[in-house]
Amino acid sequence: MYFYKADLSISFNTVKDNPSGVEGIEMSGGSPWMSSNVVKSNGGDFGVYLYANSDPTLVYNKIGYNNSCGLKLYNGSDPVMNYYYSAENAFEGNGSYELYLRENCQPPLDYGHNDIVHPGTGWHIYIDTNYSWSTIYARGNWWGDTDSTTFKLHPNDGVIYSPWDTSPNTGGVGKIVASNHPAAQPSSDAYNLLFLAIELKKEEQYSQASELYKGVLTKHPYSPAARPALSGLLSAHRVMGGDLLALRSYFEELHSRYAGIGLGRKARWLSIDCLELSGDYKGAMAEYQKLRSEGGEEGLAAALRIGEVYLYGLRDLAQARKVFEEIILDAPESEAACMASGHLAELKALPQILSEPKPKVTKVSGEKPAEVSLSQNWPNPFNAQTMISYGLQKPAFVQLEICNVLGQKVRTLVEGHVQSGFHSVVWDGRDEGGRNLSSGIYLCRLVVDGKRLIKIRKMMLLK
């Protein structure tokens, strides 16, 4: 499962028993809610891989017995693993590493009451100190034993783990059970603000969430809570259709103010994301080229981003392939080369994925809803296509239309008599003439029996 700049909920999935070379969940950018997933016994190098400033909130996930690594973090990724001090994720029995961190990653783990259990040789948490790194605060978690000499941490002084839980918080890679002896956590204004912002974002109160994310950044810039607050702020702005160029200026200011620490470096990357998400691919690639010219690990990561902009933004498969091949040729042993190889494999299937389906109406249930309904499209935000579902309690004349934010109709998906029941339509992000629409907010409007009843949903299209 691969997600590019995802902000949807990724929950209740089971990804297991994949053969050698096939991983679990992979994510490039975004700040989604990620809960109750089971990722186990996969033959690839990792169970879950987060890179390019991917900051999901992880709650109740079970990640175990994957070939090499349970959770792998790269290039500024800081997943929140202490949500309201009861995240209760389980990492267990993964090949060499339960958690592996490389290049400017500082995930909030403090008093998350996660189970991080590594029964064999290898590491509970391994920070690759050959690259930019920060101290990880991971107090209040269960490490599989009460004897701290058994905790396998690298570097040992790079992970603050005391006090620790003295019994499991979960049933391992299985059901969740309550902990009997969790370490008591002190109150933290930084984390409390972050958790409330995440909660408001989940409830689609994006404006209020944005203010709280800014509060974390203003009041607690040196806290580990500040780093995922950056991504959360971008996510909230993106989904509510906020001014991404104004947000870019704010991120640039943070980069200038905190250039010497991880927060400043991350703000620089996210300022470029603002360009990409606003549709300014040329401007984004110019900024990535500047980073690429600086060389080193961040230069390689920037090259990878350029290839992804060609692939997912401009859909220029030839240029994307060229960039990925250059990365592999220039630095074949690098993390970026590993990711580039995966994208090259993906390119073989992408022409089929990016095909142009006509809107297709499918009756998905014979049950009759109690009233007319229009569900939120899924996924949202979306890139290539999204599914829109609606329900009718009796037969009716239906118009299902896509409008821009000015209310101007750009596409009609359904127009005619439709039977009662639940129905779904796939929209491919194109207008009536088959042209690709630009990134932005669009409205899905359901009109029943000639404007007798109108329902509207807001959607975010990303190109």
C-alpha positions as CSV (number, residue, x, y, z in Angstrom):
1,M,0.0,0.0,0.0
2,Y,1.5,3.3,-1.1
3,F,0.3,6.8,-0.2
4,Y,1.6,10.0,-1.6
5,K,1.0,13.1,0.5
6,A,-2.0,11.4,2.1
7,D,-4.3,13.1,4.6
8,L,-7.1,10.6,4.6
9,S,-7.7,8.1,7.4
10,I,-5.7,4.9,7.0
11,S,-7.3,2.5,9.4
12,F,-8.4,-1.1,9.9
13,N,-6.2,-2.6,7.2
14,T,-4.5,-5.9,7.3
15,V,-1.3,-6.2,5.3
16,K,0.4,-9.5,5.9
17,D,2.2,-12.6,4.4
18,N,3.6,-10.8,1.4
19,P,6.4,-12.6,-0.4
20,S,10.1,-11.7,-0.4
21,G,10.6,-8.1,-1.7
22,V,7.0,-7.0,-1.0
23,E,6.6,-4.4,1.8
24,G,3.6,-3.4,3.9
25,I,2.6,0.3,4.0
26,E,4.7,3.1,2.5
27,M,4.0,6.8,2.7
28,S,5.6,9.9,1.2
29,G,4.4,13.1,3.0
30,G,1.1,13.8,4.7
31,S,-0.3,13.9,8.2
32,P,-3.1,11.3,8.2
33,W,-4.8,9.4,11.1
34,M,-3.5,5.8,11.1
35,S,-5.2,3.5,13.4
36,S,-5.8,-0.2,14.1
37,N,-3.8,-1.6,11.2
38,V,-2.1,-5.0,11.3
39,V,1.1,-5.2,9.3
40,K,2.9,-8.5,9.8
41,S,5.0,-11.2,8.3
42,N,5.8,-9.3,5.1
43,G,8.9,-10.4,3.1
44,G,10.1,-6.9,2.1
45,D,12.6,-4.8,4.0
46,F,10.0,-3.1,6.3
47,G,6.5,-3.2,7.6
48,V,5.8,0.5,7.5
49,Y,8.0,3.0,5.8
50,L,7.5,6.8,6.3
51,Y,9.6,9.3,4.4
52,A,9.6,12.9,3.1
53,N,8.1,14.4,6.2
54,S,5.4,11.9,6.7
55,D,3.8,12.5,10.1
56,P,0.8,10.3,10.7
57,T,-0.8,9.8,14.1
58,L,-0.3,6.2,15.0
59,V,-2.8,4.6,17.4
60,Y,-3.4,0.9,18.1
61,N,-1.4,-0.4,15.2
62,K,0.2,-3.9,15.2
63,I,3.5,-4.2,13.3
64,G,5.3,-7.4,13.8
65,Y,7.4,-10.2,12.3
66,N,8.4,-8.3,9.1
67,N,11.6,-9.3,7.4
68,S,14.0,-6.5,8.4
69,C,12.4,-3.6,10.0
70,G,9.0,-2.8,11.7
71,L,8.8,1.0,11.3
72,K,11.3,2.8,9.2
73,L,11.6,6.6,9.2
74,Y,13.5,8.7,6.8
75,N,14.0,12.4,5.8
76,G,12.2,14.3,8.4
77,S,9.4,11.9,9.3
78,D,8.0,12.3,12.8
79,P,4.9,10.1,13.4
80,V,3.0,10.9,16.6
81,M,3.1,7.8,18.7
82,N,1.9,9.2,22.1
83,Y,-1.6,10.6,21.2
84,Y,-3.2,11.5,24.5
85,Y,-0.7,9.3,26.2
86,S,-2.3,6.1,25.1
87,A,-1.2,5.3,21.5
88,E,-0.7,1.6,22.4
89,N,1.0,0.5,19.2
90,A,2.8,-2.8,19.2
91,F,6.2,-3.4,17.5
92,E,7.3,-7.0,18.0
93,G,9.7,-9.5,16.5
94,N,10.7,-7.5,13.4
95,G,14.0,-8.8,11.8
96,S,16.8,-6.4,12.7
97,Y,15.0,-3.3,14.0
98,E,11.7,-2.5,15.6
99,L,12.2,1.2,14.8
100,Y,14.9,2.5,12.4
101,L,15.5,6.3,12.0
102,R,17.6,8.0,9.4
103,E,18.1,11.7,8.5
104,N,16.4,14.3,10.8
105,C,13.6,12.2,12.4
106,Q,12.4,12.8,16.0
107,P,9.0,11.0,16.4
108,P,7.1,11.8,19.6
109,L,7.1,8.6,21.7
110,D,7.1,10.1,25.2
111,Y,4.6,8.3,27.4
112,G,2.9,6.8,24.4
113,H,2.6,3.4,26.3
114,N,3.6,1.5,23.2
115,D,5.1,-2.0,23.3
116,I,8.5,-2.2,21.6
117,V,9.6,-5.7,22.0
118,H,12.6,-7.3,20.3
119,P,13.2,-10.8,21.6
120,G,16.2,-11.6,19.4
121,T,19.5,-9.9,18.3
122,G,19.0,-6.5,16.8
123,W,17.6,-3.3,18.0
124,H,14.5,-1.8,19.7
125,I,15.4,1.6,18.3
126,Y,18.3,2.3,16.0
127,I,19.2,5.9,15.1
128,D,21.6,6.1,12.2
129,T,24.1,8.6,13.5
130,N,25.9,8.9,10.2
131,Y,23.2,11.5,9.3
132,S,21.5,14.4,11.0
133,W,19.8,13.1,14.2
134,S,18.1,14.3,17.4
135,T,17.6,12.7,20.8
136,I,14.5,10.6,21.0
137,Y,12.3,10.9,24.1
138,A,10.7,7.5,24.6
139,R,9.8,7.4,28.3
140,G,6.7,5.5,29.4
141,N,6.8,2.5,26.9
142,W,7.2,-1.2,27.4
143,W,10.4,-2.8,26.1
144,G,9.7,-6.4,26.8
145,D,11.5,-6.6,30.1
146,T,11.8,-4.6,33.3
147,D,15.6,-4.9,33.2
148,S,17.0,-1.9,31.3
149,T,20.2,-3.7,30.4
150,T,18.2,-5.7,27.9
151,F,17.0,-2.6,26.0
152,K,18.8,-2.4,22.7
153,L,19.1,1.2,21.7
154,H,21.5,3.0,19.4
155,P,23.1,5.2,20.4
156,N,22.3,4.3,24.0
157,D,22.5,8.0,25.1
158,G,20.4,9.0,22.1
159,V,17.2,7.5,23.5
160,I,15.7,8.8,26.8
161,Y,13.7,5.8,28.1
162,S,13.4,6.2,31.9
163,P,11.0,5.7,33.5
164,W,9.6,2.8,31.5
165,D,6.4,0.8,31.7
166,T,6.8,-2.4,33.8
167,S,4.2,-4.5,32.0
168,P,2.8,-4.8,28.4
169,N,0.2,-2.2,27.2
170,T,-1.1,-4.4,24.4
171,G,-1.6,-8.1,23.5
172,G,1.4,-7.8,21.2
173,V,0.6,-8.1,17.5
174,G,-2.9,-9.1,18.4
175,K,-5.7,-7.8,20.6
176,I,-5.4,-4.7,22.8
177,V,-5.3,-5.2,26.6
178,A,-4.9,-2.6,29.3
179,S,-1.6,-2.0,31.0
180,N,-1.4,-2.7,34.7
181,H,1.8,-0.7,35.4
182,P,2.2,2.3,33.1
183,A,4.8,4.9,34.0
184,A,3.1,8.2,35.1
185,Q,3.6,11.0,32.7
186,P,4.0,14.7,33.6
187,S,1.7,17.2,32.1
188,S,3.0,18.8,28.8
189,D,1.4,21.9,27.4
190,A,3.2,21.3,24.1
191,Y,1.7,17.8,23.6
192,N,-1.7,18.8,25.0
193,L,-1.9,21.5,22.3
194,L,-0.8,19.1,19.6
195,F,-3.2,16.4,20.6
196,L,-6.2,18.8,20.7
197,A,-5.2,20.1,17.2
198,I,-5.1,16.5,15.9
199,E,-8.5,15.9,17.4
200,L,-10.0,19.0,15.9
201,K,-8.5,18.1,12.5
202,K,-10.1,14.7,12.8
203,E,-13.5,16.4,13.4
204,E,-12.9,18.6,10.3
205,Q,-12.6,21.8,12.3
206,Y,-9.6,22.8,10.3
207,S,-9.4,26.5,11.1
208,Q,-9.4,25.9,14.8
209,A,-6.9,23.1,14.4
210,S,-4.6,25.4,12.4
211,E,-4.5,27.9,15.3
212,L,-3.6,25.3,17.8
213,Y,-0.8,23.9,15.5
214,K,0.6,27.5,15.3
215,G,0.3,27.7,19.0
216,V,2.6,24.7,19.4
217,L,5.1,26.3,17.0
218,T,5.0,29.7,18.7
219,K,5.1,28.5,22.3
220,H,7.2,25.3,22.0
221,P,9.5,25.4,19.0
222,Y,12.1,23.2,20.7
223,S,9.7,20.5,21.7
224,P,9.4,17.3,19.6
225,A,5.7,18.2,19.4
226,A,6.6,21.1,17.1
227,R,7.8,19.0,14.2
228,P,4.5,17.1,13.5
229,A,2.7,20.4,14.2
230,L,4.3,21.7,11.0
231,S,2.8,18.9,8.9
232,G,-0.5,19.1,10.7
233,L,-0.7,22.8,9.9
234,L,0.0,22.1,6.2
235,S,-2.5,19.3,6.1
236,A,-5.3,21.5,7.7
237,H,-4.6,24.3,5.3
238,R,-4.6,22.0,2.3
239,V,-7.9,20.3,3.1
240,M,-9.8,23.5,3.9
241,G,-8.5,25.3,0.8
242,G,-6.3,27.8,2.7
243,D,-3.7,30.1,1.2
244,L,-0.8,27.7,0.7
245,L,1.5,30.5,-0.6
246,A,0.9,32.5,2.5
247,L,1.7,29.4,4.5
248,R,4.9,28.9,2.5
249,S,6.0,32.4,3.7
250,Y,5.3,31.4,7.3
251,F,7.4,28.2,6.8
252,E,10.2,30.1,5.2
253,E,10.2,32.4,8.2
254,L,10.4,29.4,10.6
255,H,13.3,28.0,8.5
256,S,15.2,31.2,8.8
257,R,14.6,31.5,12.5
258,Y,15.4,27.9,13.4
259,A,17.8,27.0,10.6
260,G,20.2,25.3,13.0
261,I,17.8,22.7,14.3
262,G,15.5,20.0,12.8
263,L,12.4,22.2,13.0
264,G,14.0,24.7,10.6
265,R,15.2,22.1,8.2
266,K,11.7,20.5,8.1
267,A,10.1,23.9,7.6
268,R,12.2,24.4,4.5
269,W,11.0,21.1,3.0
270,L,7.4,21.8,3.8
271,S,7.6,25.3,2.3
272,I,8.4,23.6,-1.0
273,D,5.5,21.2,-0.5
274,C,3.3,24.3,-0.4
275,L,4.4,25.1,-4.0
276,E,3.7,21.6,-5.2
277,L,0.3,21.3,-3.5
278,S,-0.7,24.7,-4.9
279,G,0.1,23.3,-8.4
280,D,3.3,25.3,-8.9
281,Y,5.3,22.3,-10.0
282,K,7.9,24.4,-11.8
283,G,8.6,26.5,-8.7
284,A,8.7,23.3,-6.5
285,M,11.2,21.6,-8.7
286,A,13.4,24.8,-8.8
287,E,13.6,24.7,-5.0
288,Y,14.3,21.0,-5.0
289,Q,17.1,21.6,-7.5
290,K,18.7,24.0,-5.0
291,L,18.6,21.3,-2.3
292,R,19.9,18.8,-4.8
293,S,22.9,21.0,-5.6
294,E,23.9,21.1,-1.9
295,G,24.6,17.4,-2.2
296,G,24.7,14.9,0.7
297,E,21.7,12.9,2.0
298,E,19.3,15.8,1.6
299,G,20.4,16.3,-2.0
300,L,19.6,12.8,-2.8
301,A,16.2,13.1,-1.1
302,A,15.6,16.2,-3.1
303,A,16.4,14.4,-6.3
304,L,13.8,11.7,-5.3
305,R,11.2,14.4,-4.7
306,I,11.9,15.8,-8.2
307,G,11.2,12.4,-9.7
308,E,8.0,12.1,-7.6
309,V,6.8,15.5,-8.9
310,Y,7.3,14.3,-12.4
311,L,5.5,11.1,-11.6
312,Y,2.5,12.1,-9.5
313,G,2.2,15.8,-10.3
314,L,3.1,16.3,-14.0
315,R,2.6,12.7,-14.9
316,D,5.7,12.9,-17.1
317,L,6.7,9.2,-16.9
318,A,9.7,9.5,-19.1
319,Q,11.3,12.3,-17.1
320,A,10.4,10.5,-13.8
321,R,12.2,7.4,-15.1
322,K,15.2,9.5,-16.1
323,V,15.5,11.1,-12.6
324,F,15.1,7.7,-10.8
325,E,17.7,6.1,-13.0
326,E,20.2,9.0,-12.4
327,I,19.8,8.5,-8.6
328,I,20.5,4.8,-8.8
329,L,23.5,5.5,-11.1
330,D,25.0,8.3,-8.9
331,A,24.4,6.7,-5.4
332,P,23.4,3.0,-5.8
333,E,23.7,2.2,-2.1
334,S,21.7,5.2,-0.9
335,E,18.2,5.2,0.7
336,A,17.1,7.4,-2.2
337,A,18.3,4.8,-4.7
338,C,16.3,2.1,-2.9
339,M,13.1,4.3,-3.2
340,A,13.9,5.1,-6.8
341,S,14.1,1.4,-7.6
342,G,10.6,0.9,-6.2
343,H,9.3,3.8,-8.3
344,L,10.8,2.3,-11.4
345,A,9.0,-0.9,-10.7
346,E,5.8,1.1,-10.2
347,L,6.2,2.8,-13.5
348,K,5.6,-0.5,-15.3
349,A,2.0,-0.5,-13.9
350,L,1.3,3.2,-13.8
351,P,0.0,3.6,-17.4
352,Q,-2.9,1.3,-16.4
353,I,-3.4,3.1,-13.1
354,L,-3.5,6.5,-14.9
355,S,-6.0,5.3,-17.5
356,E,-9.1,7.5,-18.1
357,P,-12.2,5.7,-16.8
358,K,-15.6,7.0,-17.7
359,P,-17.9,7.8,-14.8
360,K,-19.4,4.4,-13.9
361,V,-22.5,4.1,-11.7
362,T,-22.7,0.9,-9.7
363,K,-25.6,-0.1,-7.5
364,V,-23.8,-1.4,-4.4
365,S,-26.7,-2.4,-2.2
366,G,-30.3,-3.3,-2.5
367,E,-31.1,-1.8,0.9
368,K,-33.1,1.4,1.0
369,P,-31.7,4.3,3.0
370,A,-33.9,6.1,5.4
371,E,-33.3,9.4,3.6
372,V,-31.4,10.9,0.7
373,S,-27.7,10.9,1.6
374,L,-24.4,12.0,0.0
375,S,-21.3,10.5,1.6
376,Q,-17.9,12.1,1.6
377,N,-15.9,11.0,-1.4
378,W,-13.1,8.6,-0.8
379,P,-10.2,9.0,-0.9
380,N,-10.1,12.7,-0.1
381,P,-7.9,14.4,-0.9
382,F,-7.3,12.4,-4.1
383,N,-5.2,12.4,-7.2
384,A,-6.1,10.0,-10.0
385,Q,-9.7,9.2,-9.1
386,T,-12.2,9.2,-6.2
387,M,-15.4,7.4,-5.4
388,I,-18.6,9.3,-4.6
389,S,-21.5,7.4,-2.9
390,Y,-25.1,8.5,-2.5
391,G,-28.4,6.9,-1.4
392,L,-32.0,7.3,-2.4
393,Q,-34.9,6.1,-0.3
394,K,-37.1,6.0,-3.4
395,P,-36.7,6.3,-7.2
396,A,-35.9,9.9,-8.3
397,F,-34.5,12.1,-11.0
398,V,-30.9,12.6,-10.0
399,Q,-28.2,15.1,-11.1
400,L,-24.8,14.5,-9.6
401,E,-22.5,17.4,-10.6
402,I,-19.0,18.6,-9.9
403,C,-18.6,22.4,-9.4
404,N,-15.7,24.7,-8.8
405,V,-15.6,26.9,-5.7
406,L,-17.5,29.6,-7.7
407,G,-20.4,27.2,-8.1
408,Q,-19.8,26.8,-11.8
409,K,-20.5,23.3,-13.1
410,V,-17.5,21.6,-14.6
411,R,-18.8,18.0,-14.9
412,T,-22.0,16.0,-14.8
413,L,-21.5,12.5,-13.5
414,V,-25.2,11.4,-13.3
415,E,-28.3,12.9,-14.9
416,G,-31.4,10.8,-15.2
417,H,-33.8,8.5,-13.3
418,V,-32.1,6.4,-10.6
419,Q,-33.7,3.5,-8.6
420,S,-33.8,3.5,-4.8
421,G,-30.8,2.2,-2.9
422,F,-27.1,3.0,-2.5
423,H,-25.0,3.9,-5.5
424,S,-21.4,4.9,-6.3
425,V,-19.7,6.9,-9.0
426,V,-16.0,7.1,-9.9
427,W,-14.8,10.6,-10.9
428,D,-11.4,10.9,-12.6
429,G,-10.7,14.6,-11.9
430,R,-11.5,15.7,-15.5
431,D,-14.0,18.2,-16.8
432,E,-16.8,17.7,-19.3
433,G,-14.3,17.9,-22.2
434,G,-12.0,15.3,-20.8
435,R,-9.4,17.8,-19.7
436,N,-7.5,17.4,-16.4
437,L,-8.7,19.9,-13.8
438,S,-6.1,21.8,-11.7
439,S,-5.5,21.1,-8.0
440,G,-7.9,22.7,-5.6
441,I,-11.3,22.5,-3.9
442,Y,-14.3,21.2,-5.8
443,L,-17.9,20.7,-4.7
444,C,-19.9,17.6,-5.3
445,R,-23.6,18.5,-5.6
446,L,-26.5,16.1,-5.5
447,V,-29.7,17.5,-6.9
448,V,-32.8,15.3,-6.4
449,D,-36.1,15.8,-8.4
450,G,-35.2,19.2,-9.9
451,K,-33.8,21.0,-6.9
452,R,-36.3,19.7,-4.5
453,L,-33.4,18.5,-2.4
454,I,-29.7,19.5,-2.7
455,K,-26.8,18.1,-0.8
456,I,-23.2,19.2,-1.2
457,R,-19.8,17.8,-0.2
458,K,-16.4,19.5,-0.5
459,M,-13.5,17.6,-2.2
460,M,-9.8,18.3,-2.6
461,L,-8.2,17.4,-6.0
462,L,-4.4,17.2,-6.0
463,K,-2.4,16.9,-9.2
